[in-house]
Amino acid sequence: MKIIILGAGQVGSTLAENLASEDNDITIIDTDASKLRELQDRLDIQTVAGQASHPNILNQAGADDADMLIAVTNSDEINMIACQMGYSLFRTPTKIARIRTNAYLQNARRLFHAESVPVDVLIRPEQVVCDYIRRLIETPGALQVLDFADGNVQLVAVKAVQGGPLVGQELRYLRQHMPSVDTRVAAIFRKDRPILPKGSTQIEDGDEVFFIAAREDIRTVMTELRRKESSYRRIIIAGGGNIGYRLAKSIETRYSVKIVEKFESRSQWLSEQLGHTVVLQGDAADQELLLEENIEDTDIFLALTNDDEVNIMASMLAKRLGARKVMTLINNSAYVDLVQGGDIDVAISPSYATIGSLLTHVRRGDIVNVHSLRRGAAESIEAIAHGDANSSKVVGRAIEDIDLPEGCTIGAVVRNNEVLIAHDDVVIQSDDHVIMFLVDKRRTVDVEKLFQVGLTFF
């Protein structure tokens, strides 16, 4: 597939990195020539320096025969105009744009269509990140929580700790511990190295365990891997920007929420918009302010400003002053692995949270959900099976008989809203939603081919 990416920021460069190794022809456009040189030095891609919305620059990038245009520059207006150019001048089949401004998003249904601004797929990064954080709040103790099949199934990452009933035991005993709950461990990361689980695999203290289960069973499974954590109640959000505001708005009726916002005008606006949230004007890294707000009684401190250094310092201070759990937004993906696991419990990368929304529309076959895991090292995919036993490589076959790519496991199958955990004897039927875990992203193309229907299917 020939794909043009507009913008070499965190999202654009991360997307290029994900797609370059998957048999795609990638060209990336940006005004920063030095950033493009750095990307070209380490990735097998083409680059063009210039303004992404200019017709001559798009033409130079090969827009006349591109299959997809993905506009993720820092300017909503450039992203929209670039999609217009792709539609009017180059007839680009698929146009994806990242839009952040609320004024545009509030009118999205009337604005983004072929007769107005021709954007085929709209990516709302702040909403994606807000939803990502909200799921973490709703699942105490989780490092990552991902929805599949309209939320019927969740894939959860949790750090196993000594004291959990299953820690130190083989996975084959999972059913004995939970006879009334069906679940499957999709993968284990031990000291940052993936382990594909078998019945004889032992869970060790410190393992990062990815398991899949029906939504209602998630908390039960988690208590087998670590001591049960009580629900969160008191939350302090540092930063009242778009993400902080959206998050507070979505949870303020269920939790006790405070926002610390530095700027007076924004604080005033927040206090007018939020009905149940306490808005405090001040510096989130101010020790005196945190102590006055009883930080030692806070269940979660969320650092969501636009400044990584402010987020890190405020989070470390909050943790040392007694906050039970600290979650920190880190825009620079290079920092994420450095900070998570110490004073910071969960580091959240907006680019990796957003990347799945983009990859869903890039993948071949009927792929309806893609999530980036382990900061891009692994991937979870939801695909719909089509065809019959003659035209499909999966339909009509038991899971144990499917020739899965190396490093790929099937975690669950959803059939007419019924969740079937993927045991060897489960037979895939047409229209099943199949949820897979892939530890080696280089095999993504093989997974896509597995779900493509042969010529005999009509």
N, C-alpha and C positions, 0 to 999 in steps of 0.2 A: 504494500500500500504506500502511495506517495502522500506524505503529510507535511504541511508547512506549519511550523509553530511560530507564532508572533510573540516575542518577548522572551528574553533569556534570564529572567529573574529566577527565584527559587522554584516556582511551579514549572515554568517553561524548561529550565535546565534539568529538573528532576524528571519531567515527562520525556524529554529527549533521551535521557539516560535509560529510562525504562524501555523505550521503543526501539532504540538504535540496535539492540542485540536481537530483535525479533523479526528479522527479515523485512524491515520497512525502509523506505527511502525517505530520510528525514532532512529537512532544511529548516534552519532556525534564523529568524530575522531579529535584529536588535540594533539600536543606535550606538551601543558600546562595543567598539571593535576589539578592545582588549579582552572583554568577557567572551566574545565569540572565538577569539584565538585560543583561549584557555579550554573552551569546550571542544574545539576541533582537534586540539592536541590529544585529548583523551577519549574522544568518541568518534565513531565512524559516521559522521554527518557532514552536510554542507552548510555553510553559513553565508548570510548576506547582511552587510552593514547598511542601515538606512532606516527611514521612517516606515513602519510596518503598514500604514494605510495608503501609501503612495502607489499608484498603479504601476509605475516603472519598476519600483522595488519588488512588488509582488510578481511582476512579469519576469524579472531577473531570477527570482526564486523558483520559477517554474510553475506559476499558478495556472497556466493554460491547460495543464494536464494533471493537476493535483486532485487526489481523491478527497482530501479533507484539509480544512483550514482551522487551526485552533488558536484563537486570539486571547492571550493571557498577559498582555502588557499591563503596566500599572495604570493605564488610562482607559476608562470605560468608553470614552468617546472614540479613541483610536480603535479599540476593539470593535465597536459598532460600525464605524466607517469601513474598516478592513473587511468585515463580513459583507457590507454593501458592495464593495469593489469585487469581492469574490463572486457574488451573485450576478451583478450587472455586467461585468466585463469578462469574467473567466468561467462563469457557469460551474463553479465549484460545487460538487454534489452535497457535501456536508460541511456546515459552518458552525463552529462552537465558539462561544464567547464567555469570558468571565466578566460579570457585572457586579459591582459592589455598591453603587449609589442607590440608596433607598428610594429616591424620587423616581428612578427608572424602574426599579423592581416593583414598586407599588402599582405601576401601570403595565406590568409585563405582558399580560394577556392581550391587551390592545396594541402594544408597541412592537412586540417581537414576533413578526410573521412575514410572509413573503410580500404582502402588499405594503408593508411599512419598513421596519428594520429586519432584513432577512437573516435572522439567527435561528438555526435549527435546534440547537441545544444550548440552554442557558445554565451557566455554572454560577452558583451563589456561594462563594467561599466562606463568608461569615456564618451563613446558616448551616453549612456543612460542619464547620468547626463547633458551632453551638450545639448541634445535635450530638456530635461526638462526645463533648464534655458532659452533656446532660445524661447520656447513657452511663458514663463513668460514675456520676453522682448517684444514679439509681441502682448501681451495682457495687456496693462497698467492697473494697479489696481487689477489684479488677484493675489490670493494667491496660486492657483494651476490650471494648465490647462492640460487636458488629452485628447488625441486623441482616437477615436474609428472608426471602419469601414473605415479604410484607410484615416482617417482625415476628413471624411464627417460630423461627429458629434463630438462635444467637450463637455466635462463636466468641468465646471469652478467653482472654489470656490472664493467667493468675500465677503469682509466684508461690510455689509450694514452700511451706515452712515447717520446721520441726514441731510436732504436736498435732499436725493434720493426720487423721486416721489412715490415709493411704500412703503417706510419706514413708519410704523405706520398704514398701511392699510392691509386688508385681501387679501389673495392670490386669492380669487375668482374674484378680480378686475383686475387681470393680463392681461386678454384679452382686457378689456376696454382700458387699458393704451397702449397696443401694438396690435391693431387689425390686423396689417399686418404681425406680427411675431408670430410663434408658439414656445412655450417653456414650460418647466415643471420644477418646483422646486423639486429636488429629495430628499433633506434633509436640515435641518437647525440645526446647532450646536449653542446652547445658553449657555454661561458660561460652555463650554466643555461638555454639555449634549445634546444628539441627540433628535431632534423632528421630527417625521414623519409628513410632512405637509398635512393639509386638506384645504378645501376651506375657512374655518373660521379662519385659522391660521394667526396671524398678524406678520409681519416682524418688529423686533425691532432694534433700533440703537445698533450696536455692534454684531449683529448676523453674524455668518459665514454661508453663503447661498451657497449651491451647486445646480446649475441649469444646465440643458442640453438643447442644441439647435443645429441647423445646424451651421456649422462654420461661414457662412456669417452673421448670426444673433447675434453672441456673443456680439459684442460691443453695439448693440442696447439694449440688455437685461441688460447689466451692467450699462447703464446710468439710468435705473429705480431704481437701488439699491444704487447708489452713484453718486456724481457729475462726469461728464465726465472728464477723464484725457487725456491730450494731448499726442500724441505719443512721445516715447523716441527718442532722437537724439544723445546725448553725453554720452558715456559710458567709465568708468574707470574700468579696471580689475586688481585686486591685485593678483599676482601669475601667472607666465607663465609656469606652469606645463602642464601636458597632457590636463586637462580640460580647463584651461585658454587658451591654444594654440588652441585647437579644436573649442572652442567657438568663439574666435577672427577670426579664419579662416572662420567660417560659417556666420559671420555677418558683416565683415569689409567693404564690398562693399555697405551696406545699412545704416550703422551708422558710426558716428565718434568715433573711438575706440582707447584707449590708454591702454597699459599694463605696470604695474610696476612690475619689476622682480628684486629680490635681487642679484642674482649671475651673474657675468660678462659674463661667458662663455655661459650661457643659454640666456642671453640678446642678445648676438651676434648672436646665432643660431636663435632666434625668429625674429630678424631684417632681417635675410636672407630669412626666410620662409614666412613672412607676407608682402604682397605688399602694403596694405593701412593702416596698424595699426602703431601707434607711440609707439615705445618701449622705456621705461625709466628704467634705472638701479637705484635701490634705495630701501628704506624701505617704504612699503605702510602705515606704522603707523607713518611716519615722517610728522609732522604737516607742517613744512616749505615746503616740497615737494608738499603736497596736495594743499596748498595755491598757490604755484607757478603755479600749473596746473589748477587753477581756479575751485577748487572743488565745490564752491558755484553755479557754472553754470552747474554742472554735473547732468544729469537726473538719472543715475543709477551708484552706486558704488557696484561692485561685488567683494567680498573677497573670493578667490578660492585657497588659499594656502593649504598645507597639515597640517597646525598647527591650531587647533581650537582656541587657545588663541590669536594667531596673527590675525586670521580672525575676532574674536569678538572685539578686541581692535581697529583694523583698521576701522572696520565698525562703531563703536560708535563714533570714532573721525571724520570720514567722515560725519556722520549724523549731528553732532554738529557744523561742519564747513559749513554746508549748502547743502549737497547733497540731492537732491529731494527724492530719493528712495535708500534704502540699502538692498542688498541681500547677505546672508552669508552662506557659506558652513560649515556645522557642522558635523564632523564625529562621535562624541560621541552623540548618540541619546538621552541620558539623558539631554543634554544641550538644545535640540531643543525647548521644551516648555518653558524653563526658559528665553530664549532670544527673542523669536518672539513676536512682538507687542509693544515693547518699542522703543528704538532707532533703532532696527533692524526690518525692515518691513517684510522680508520673510527669514526664516531659512530653508536651504535646506539640507536634510539628504540623503547622497549618498546611504546608505543601504536601506532606504525605497523607493528611486527612482528605485533602482535596483531590489528590491524584486519582483515587478510585473512581470519582465521578467522571473523570475524563477517560480513563481506561475502559470503562464500561462501553463507551461509544466507539472505541477504536478496535476492540476485539472482534475477530471474525466469528461467524456462527451466531446462534441466538444466546448471547451473553447478556444477562440482565443485571448483574451485580459484580463488581470487582472491588476488592479492598486490599490496600497495601499494608503489609504486616512487617513487624520487626524493622521499622524505618526503611522499607523498600526491599529488604532481603528476601522476603517471602510474599506470597499472594494467596488470597482466597477468592474463588470464582464461583458464581452461581450461573449455571447454564441450563437451558431447557432442552430436553431430549425430543427429537422429532423423527418421524419415519416409522419403519417397521424393521423386522429382523433381517430383511434383505437389503435395505438401503442404509441402515444405521449400524454403527460399530458398538452402540450401547443398548439400544432398544431390544427387548426380548432376551437380554443376557443377565445372568446373575452377576453381582459385583465381583465375585471371585474369578469370573471368566472374562472380565473386561481387561484388555491389554493397556493398562494405565502407564503413562510415561514414568520413568524413574523419578522418585521424589514426590510423586503425586498420590494422595489418598482421598477417597470419597468419605465425607463425614456424615452426610444425611441426605435423604430424599424427601421432598415434600410433594404429596399427591392429593390434590383436591383439599388443600389445607390440613391434611393429616401428615404429621411428622414421623418419618420412618428413619430411625438411626441405622447407619449403613453397616449392617452385618453381611457376611459373605453370601448368604443365600437370598438376599433381597434382589428381586428381578426388576430391572428398569423398564418402565412403560412409557409410551409416547405421551408427551406433555408433562412428564415429571420434571420438577426443579431439582437439579443435582448440585449439591454444594461440595466443593473440593478444596483441598489445601495443597499448595504447591511450594515446596521449600527451595526448588531450583527454578528461578524465573526464566532461565534459558529454555525450559521445556514448555513454555506457554503456548508456542505455536503448535506443539504436538497435542496439547489439550484442546485447542480450537479445532484442529482437524478431526479429533475424536467425535466432536458434536456436529460436524458438518454432514449433511444428508447426501447420500450418493445419487447418481443419475436415475436410479430405478424408482425413486420416490416422487410422486406427483400429487 
